[in-house]
Amino acid sequence: MAHQPVGAGFSFATSQNSAGQAFTVQSDTIRVVAKGAGHHVAIGTTGPARTNDYYVPAGGSATLSLGRVSSIPAVGIATGQNSVVTLLEGMGNPFKVNDVVIVSGVTGATGFNTTARVVSIQEARSVGFAQFGAKLTIGHDSRGLFAGDADFTNTQLRRELTVSAVTDHTTTGQLFAQQVQISGAQ
């Protein structure tokens, strides 16, 4: 089995208290390596890892599924207590309620590039001859922002997850993580 690295790898110090790091999902698989101690590893929209989560022994590694890779261009953001992001027409909405998304690529105005949880979804629809792209309501208070100066030409949304780990005993350790693509037979 061969691994093709995807994006930048990362590591973080671990102990009996859960630690974690958020990352942008770019592959459907992540490889983790436990150094210094056995680790219980959790992957989700937030931590913490607990001692009943997936176990990786000291010096061991595991390849874990991240599920779907989700990203899509956005064409605009309406400001409010929760921001409403309009997705590009003709594209299926890859997100679900409670997904955490990173909004990036907005230029001309600050405060729109953010990380937030999807609160609700209005799927794409047609009314007469008019077509409307899907809209995501995200938990980002943008009432103080002015969208008139914002350029959404290169705006995209991408799913974010957090990998968290806790050691199996009093020793500290370190968890290394790298998103990968897997090829070949096992």
C-alpha positions in Angstrom: 0.0 0.0 0.0 1.4 3.4 -1.0 0.6 6.8 0.5 0.5 10.0 -1.5 0.8 13.0 0.9 -2.0 15.6 0.5 -1.3 19.1 1.8 0.9 19.8 4.8 1.3 17.4 7.7 1.2 18.6 11.3 1.9 17.5 14.8 0.9 18.5 18.3 2.0 17.7 21.8 -0.3 15.4 23.8 -0.9 14.4 27.4 -3.6 13.0 29.6 -5.6 16.2 28.7 -7.0 16.1 25.2 -5.2 18.3 22.7 -6.1 18.8 19.1 -5.7 20.7 15.8 -8.1 21.8 13.2 -7.4 21.2 9.5 -9.0 21.7 6.1 -10.2 18.5 4.6 -8.3 17.8 1.3 -8.5 14.0 1.2 -10.7 11.2 2.5 -8.0 9.7 4.6 -5.6 10.8 7.3 -2.6 8.9 8.6 -1.7 9.4 12.3 1.5 8.3 14.1 1.7 8.1 17.9 5.1 9.0 19.4 6.1 8.6 23.0 2.9 7.0 24.3 -0.2 5.2 23.1 -2.9 7.6 21.9 -6.7 7.6 21.8 -7.6 9.5 18.6 -10.9 11.2 17.7 -11.7 13.0 14.5 -14.7 15.3 14.2 -15.9 18.9 14.2 -14.5 19.5 17.7 -12.6 17.6 20.4 -11.9 16.3 22.9 -10.6 12.8 22.5 -11.5 10.4 25.3 -10.0 7.1 26.4 -12.7 5.1 24.7 -11.8 6.6 21.2 -9.7 4.8 18.5 -6.4 3.5 20.0 -3.0 3.8 18.3 -0.2 2.2 20.3 3.1 4.0 21.0 5.2 4.0 17.8 2.2 2.8 15.8 0.3 4.3 13.0 -3.2 4.2 11.6 -5.0 5.4 8.5 -8.4 6.7 9.3 -11.3 7.8 7.1 -12.3 11.4 7.1 -15.4 10.9 5.0 -16.2 13.1 2.1 -14.0 16.0 0.9 -16.3 19.0 0.5 -15.6 22.3 -1.2 -17.5 24.6 -3.4 -17.3 28.2 -4.8 -19.5 30.9 -3.2 -20.8 33.9 -5.1 -21.9 36.1 -2.2 -22.5 36.6 1.5 -25.4 38.4 3.1 -24.6 40.0 6.4 -26.5 39.5 9.6 -26.4 37.9 13.0 -25.8 34.7 11.1 -24.2 35.1 7.6 -25.9 33.6 4.6 -23.5 32.3 1.9 -24.9 31.9 -1.6 -23.3 29.0 -3.5 -22.5 28.8 -7.2 -25.6 27.9 -9.2 -25.7 24.5 -10.9 -23.5 22.8 -8.3 -24.7 20.4 -5.7 -24.4 21.5 -2.1 -21.8 19.2 -0.4 -22.4 20.4 3.2 -24.7 19.3 6.0 -26.0 21.1 9.0 -23.4 21.2 11.8 -20.4 20.8 9.4 -17.7 23.3 10.1 -16.6 25.3 7.0 -13.8 27.6 6.2 -14.7 30.6 4.1 -11.7 31.9 2.2 -10.8 34.0 -0.8 -13.0 37.1 -0.1 -11.1 40.3 -0.9 -11.8 44.0 -0.7 -13.4 43.7 2.8 -12.2 42.2 6.0 -14.1 39.9 8.3 -15.7 37.6 5.8 -13.0 35.0 5.7 -13.8 32.9 8.7 -14.5 29.5 10.2 -18.0 28.7 11.2 -20.6 26.0 11.7 -23.4 25.5 9.2 -26.7 26.4 11.0 -29.2 25.7 8.2 -29.4 25.0 4.4 -31.7 26.2 1.7 -31.2 23.9 -1.2 -31.1 25.2 -4.8 -34.4 25.9 -6.4 -36.2 27.0 -9.5 -39.0 29.5 -9.6 -40.5 29.9 -13.1 -37.5 30.5 -15.4 -35.3 31.7 -12.5 -32.7 29.5 -10.9 -31.3 30.1 -7.4 -28.2 28.5 -6.0 -28.2 26.9 -2.6 -27.7 29.1 0.5 -26.0 28.1 3.7 -26.6 30.0 6.9 -23.4 29.9 9.0 -22.9 30.9 12.6 -20.8 34.0 11.9 -22.0 37.4 13.1 -21.3 39.8 10.2 -23.6 42.6 11.1 -20.7 45.0 11.4 -19.3 44.2 7.9 -20.0 46.0 4.7 -20.5 43.6 1.7 -20.5 46.4 -0.9 -16.7 46.5 -1.0 -16.3 42.7 -0.9 -15.1 40.8 -4.0 -16.4 37.2 -3.9 -14.8 36.1 -7.3 -12.4 33.6 -5.7 -14.5 32.7 -2.6 -14.7 29.1 -1.6 -16.0 27.0 1.3 -14.2 24.0 2.4 -15.0 21.5 5.2 -12.9 21.6 8.4 -12.3 18.8 10.9 -10.3 18.5 14.1 -8.1 15.6 15.1 -7.7 15.3 18.8 -5.7 12.9 21.0 -5.2 11.9 24.6 -2.4 9.7 25.9 -3.1 6.3 27.5 -1.1 7.0 30.7 0.8 9.8 32.5 3.5 10.1 29.8 3.3 12.9 27.4 3.6 12.3 23.7 3.2 13.7 20.2 0.7 12.9 17.5 1.8 13.3 13.9 -0.9 13.6 11.2 -0.9 13.8 7.4 -3.7 13.6 5.0 -3.0 11.0 2.3 -4.4 9.2 -0.7 -3.9 5.5 -0.7 -3.0 3.4 -3.7 -2.3 -0.3 -4.2 -3.5 -3.4 -2.5 -3.3 -3.9 1.3 
